[in-house]
Amino acid sequence: MLIEFLTQDDPLYILPFFEEFLRNYASEFSILQISSSPTMGKRSRPQMIKELKALYGAAGIAKLLGQVGYARILGKLPKGRDADRFYSLEQIARAYGIPYRKIGNPNAPDFIETVRQRAADVLVSVACPYILKSALLSLPPLGAINIHHAPLPKYKGMMPTFWQMFHGESTVGITVHFMAAKVDEGAALLQDQLAIEPGETLDHLIRRSKRHGAHCMARVLRQVRDGRAKPVALDDASGSYFTFPTSAEIHEFHRRGLSAI
């Protein structure tokens, strides 16, 4: 089965998924390309930093920016598959011999044409920061699949891990589902959950759930490949949708004793 990944260029929260997936399953699946959009897509960088600073605090955002800068430098170094850790998607793709390409909006006609030419059986979105349109979703014969870190149809939209912590959930959900034209809709292929550890920070939980999600994705891809997938329609009318939290909601998050980093 030929797979193409659509994702975003994030060395902090997306890279853990690919580290876990490739270390465990690179020999099992044929990956045509990893296509990476800018972090948060079209969202302006000043606005993104302003929002993250409100959530993580001045010290927290400084720590994250330092980690990103460090990753940008070390991510240029050559590494083999046996490396203890990787610092960029491009670096790990190179180590595993997988073509890696930085792109803009994946709905652009020229990119869609290259996807058509590569002829993947399945497209897999891992936090792709754009809503994918039908012209792209209709290309792969076995479907386009997304992973969302929440128990859909609850917690659609942005920052699902934050909102599950905010609402006092004891677990964070993971849903792997076929993609539809509307965001975070489409039949579920797998739903799983991961216990939130006492005192766990948002930063730690996101990274840990991304690694767990890699194993969930592998289970689904096996089922799709072998013709064993059993999609389950979700009751979207009973769902909930969230955007980036407001200043008041971030303040309430911290007031409840929850930590972002």
C-alpha positions as CSV (number, residue, x, y, z in Angstrom):
1,M,0.0,0.0,0.0
2,L,1.4,3.4,-1.1
3,I,1.0,6.2,1.5
4,E,1.5,10.0,1.3
5,F,1.6,12.1,4.4
6,L,0.3,15.7,4.7
7,T,1.5,17.5,7.8
8,Q,3.1,20.8,9.0
9,D,6.7,21.8,9.7
10,D,6.6,21.5,13.5
11,P,9.7,20.0,15.2
12,L,8.0,20.1,18.7
13,Y,4.6,18.4,18.5
14,I,4.4,16.7,15.1
15,L,7.9,15.2,14.9
16,P,7.1,12.8,17.8
17,F,4.4,11.1,15.7
18,F,6.8,10.5,12.8
19,E,9.6,9.4,15.1
20,E,7.4,6.7,16.6
21,F,5.7,5.7,13.3
22,L,8.9,5.4,11.2
23,R,10.9,3.6,13.9
24,N,8.2,1.0,14.3
25,Y,6.5,0.7,10.9
26,A,8.8,2.2,8.1
27,S,9.5,-1.3,6.8
28,E,5.8,-2.2,6.7
29,F,4.4,0.6,4.6
30,S,5.6,2.2,1.4
31,I,5.7,6.0,2.0
32,L,5.8,8.0,-1.3
33,Q,6.4,11.4,0.3
34,I,6.0,13.6,3.4
35,S,4.5,16.9,2.3
36,S,4.8,19.7,4.9
37,S,3.0,23.0,5.1
38,P,4.2,25.9,7.3
39,T,3.3,25.6,11.0
40,M,-0.3,26.7,11.6
41,G,-0.8,27.3,7.8
42,K,-1.8,30.8,6.9
43,R,-1.9,32.0,10.6
44,S,0.4,35.0,10.9
45,R,3.5,34.4,12.9
46,P,3.1,37.4,15.2
47,Q,-0.4,36.4,16.0
48,M,0.6,32.8,16.6
49,I,3.4,33.8,19.0
50,K,1.1,36.2,20.8
51,E,-1.5,33.5,21.4
52,L,1.0,30.9,22.5
53,K,2.7,33.4,24.8
54,A,-0.7,33.9,26.5
55,L,-1.0,30.2,27.0
56,Y,2.5,29.2,27.9
57,G,3.7,32.5,29.5
58,A,6.8,34.5,28.7
59,A,9.2,31.9,30.1
60,G,7.3,29.0,28.5
61,I,7.2,30.6,25.0
62,A,10.9,31.5,25.4
63,K,11.6,27.9,26.1
64,L,9.6,26.6,23.1
65,L,11.2,29.2,20.8
66,G,14.6,28.1,22.1
67,Q,13.7,24.5,21.3
68,V,12.6,25.4,17.8
69,G,15.8,27.3,17.2
70,Y,17.9,24.5,18.5
71,A,16.0,22.0,16.3
72,R,16.4,24.2,13.2
73,I,20.2,24.0,13.6
74,L,20.6,20.4,14.6
75,G,18.0,19.3,12.1
76,K,20.4,20.1,9.3
77,L,22.9,17.5,10.4
78,P,22.9,14.0,8.8
79,K,21.6,11.2,10.9
80,G,21.0,7.5,10.4
81,R,17.9,5.5,11.3
82,D,19.6,4.4,14.5
83,A,19.9,7.9,15.9
84,D,18.6,8.4,19.4
85,R,16.5,11.4,18.4
86,F,15.8,13.6,15.4
87,Y,15.3,17.4,15.2
88,S,13.3,17.9,12.1
89,L,10.9,16.2,9.7
90,E,13.3,16.7,6.9
91,Q,16.1,15.1,8.9
92,I,14.1,11.9,9.8
93,A,12.7,11.6,6.3
94,R,16.2,11.8,4.9
95,A,17.4,9.1,7.3
96,Y,14.6,6.8,6.2
97,G,15.0,7.5,2.5
98,I,11.6,9.2,2.2
99,P,11.1,12.1,-0.2
100,Y,10.3,15.3,1.8
101,R,8.9,18.5,0.3
102,K,7.9,21.8,1.9
103,I,4.6,23.0,0.3
104,G,2.1,25.8,0.8
105,N,-1.6,25.1,0.6
106,P,-2.1,21.4,-0.4
107,N,-5.3,22.4,-2.2
108,A,-3.3,24.3,-4.8
109,P,-3.9,22.8,-8.3
110,D,-0.2,22.2,-9.0
111,F,0.2,20.3,-5.8
112,I,-2.9,18.2,-6.5
113,E,-1.5,17.3,-9.9
114,T,1.7,16.0,-8.3
115,V,-0.4,13.9,-5.8
116,R,-2.3,12.5,-8.8
117,Q,1.0,11.6,-10.5
118,R,2.4,9.8,-7.4
119,A,-0.8,7.8,-7.2
120,A,-0.9,7.1,-3.5
121,D,-3.4,4.5,-2.3
122,V,-4.0,6.5,0.9
123,L,-3.5,10.1,1.9
124,V,-2.8,10.6,5.6
125,S,-3.2,13.9,7.4
126,V,-1.2,14.5,10.6
127,A,-2.2,17.9,11.8
128,C,-2.2,19.3,8.3
129,P,-3.1,23.0,8.9
130,Y,-5.5,23.4,6.0
131,I,-9.0,22.2,5.4
132,L,-8.5,19.7,2.5
133,K,-11.0,20.0,-0.3
134,S,-12.7,17.3,-2.4
135,A,-10.4,17.7,-5.4
136,L,-7.6,16.3,-3.2
137,L,-9.6,14.0,-0.9
138,S,-11.1,12.2,-3.9
139,L,-7.8,11.2,-5.4
140,P,-6.6,8.2,-3.3
141,P,-8.6,5.0,-4.1
142,L,-8.5,3.8,-0.5
143,G,-9.4,7.1,1.0
144,A,-7.9,10.1,2.9
145,I,-7.4,9.6,6.6
146,N,-6.9,12.0,9.4
147,I,-5.9,11.6,13.1
148,H,-7.6,13.9,15.6
149,H,-6.6,13.9,19.3
150,A,-10.1,13.9,20.7
151,P,-13.1,11.6,20.9
152,L,-15.0,12.9,17.9
153,P,-17.6,14.2,17.4
154,K,-16.7,16.0,20.7
155,Y,-13.9,18.5,20.7
156,K,-13.7,19.2,16.9
157,G,-11.5,22.1,15.8
158,M,-8.4,23.6,17.3
159,M,-6.4,22.7,20.5
160,P,-8.4,19.5,21.3
161,T,-5.9,18.4,24.0
162,F,-6.2,21.8,25.8
163,W,-9.9,21.7,25.8
164,Q,-10.1,18.1,27.2
165,M,-7.8,19.2,30.0
166,F,-9.9,22.4,30.5
167,H,-13.1,20.4,30.8
168,G,-11.6,18.0,33.4
169,E,-11.5,14.9,31.3
170,S,-9.5,12.0,32.8
171,T,-8.4,10.8,29.3
172,V,-7.5,12.4,26.0
173,G,-9.2,10.7,23.0
174,I,-7.8,9.7,19.7
175,T,-9.9,9.3,16.6
176,V,-8.6,8.1,13.2
177,H,-11.2,8.8,10.6
178,F,-11.9,9.1,6.9
179,M,-11.8,12.7,5.9
180,A,-14.8,14.7,4.6
181,A,-15.2,18.1,3.1
182,K,-16.2,19.5,6.6
183,V,-13.5,19.7,9.3
184,D,-13.2,16.7,11.7
185,E,-16.1,14.8,10.1
186,G,-16.2,11.5,8.3
187,A,-16.6,8.0,9.5
188,A,-14.4,6.8,12.3
189,L,-12.0,4.0,11.7
190,L,-10.6,3.7,15.3
191,Q,-11.3,5.5,18.6
192,D,-8.9,5.1,21.5
193,Q,-8.0,7.0,24.6
194,L,-4.9,7.7,26.7
195,A,-5.1,8.5,30.5
196,I,-4.0,11.9,31.5
197,E,-1.3,11.6,34.2
198,P,-1.7,13.5,37.5
199,G,0.0,16.9,37.2
200,E,0.8,16.3,33.5
201,T,1.4,19.5,31.5
202,L,-0.3,20.2,28.2
203,D,3.1,20.2,26.5
204,H,4.0,16.7,27.8
205,L,0.5,15.3,27.0
206,I,0.5,16.5,23.4
207,R,3.9,14.9,22.7
208,R,2.9,11.7,24.5
209,S,-0.4,11.4,22.7
210,K,1.2,12.0,19.3
211,R,3.5,9.0,19.9
212,H,0.5,6.9,20.9
213,G,-1.4,8.1,17.9
214,A,1.3,6.7,15.6
215,H,0.5,3.2,16.8
216,C,-3.2,3.9,16.3
217,M,-2.6,5.0,12.8
218,A,-0.6,1.9,12.0
219,R,-3.5,-0.3,13.2
220,V,-5.9,1.5,10.9
221,L,-3.6,1.4,7.9
222,R,-3.2,-2.3,8.3
223,Q,-7.0,-2.7,8.3
224,V,-7.4,-0.5,5.3
225,R,-4.7,-2.4,3.4
226,D,-6.2,-5.8,4.3
227,G,-9.8,-4.8,3.6
228,R,-10.8,-5.2,7.2
229,A,-11.6,-1.5,8.0
230,K,-15.1,-1.0,9.5
231,P,-16.0,2.7,9.3
232,V,-18.5,3.9,11.9
233,A,-20.6,7.0,11.2
234,L,-20.4,9.6,13.9
235,D,-23.3,11.6,15.2
236,D,-22.0,15.0,14.2
237,A,-25.2,16.7,15.5
238,S,-24.1,15.8,19.1
239,G,-20.5,17.1,18.6
240,S,-18.8,20.2,19.9
241,Y,-16.4,22.6,18.2
242,F,-13.6,24.7,19.7
243,T,-11.3,27.4,18.5
244,F,-8.1,28.8,20.1
245,P,-8.9,29.7,23.7
246,T,-9.6,33.3,24.7
247,S,-7.5,35.2,27.3
248,A,-10.2,34.5,29.9
249,E,-10.3,30.8,29.1
250,I,-6.5,30.6,29.4
251,H,-6.7,32.4,32.7
252,E,-9.3,29.9,33.9
253,F,-7.1,27.0,32.7
254,H,-4.3,28.2,35.0
255,R,-6.6,29.1,37.8
256,R,-7.7,25.4,37.9
257,G,-4.1,24.4,38.6
258,L,-3.4,23.2,35.1
259,S,-0.1,23.8,33.5
260,A,0.8,24.3,29.8
261,I,4.5,23.6,30.2
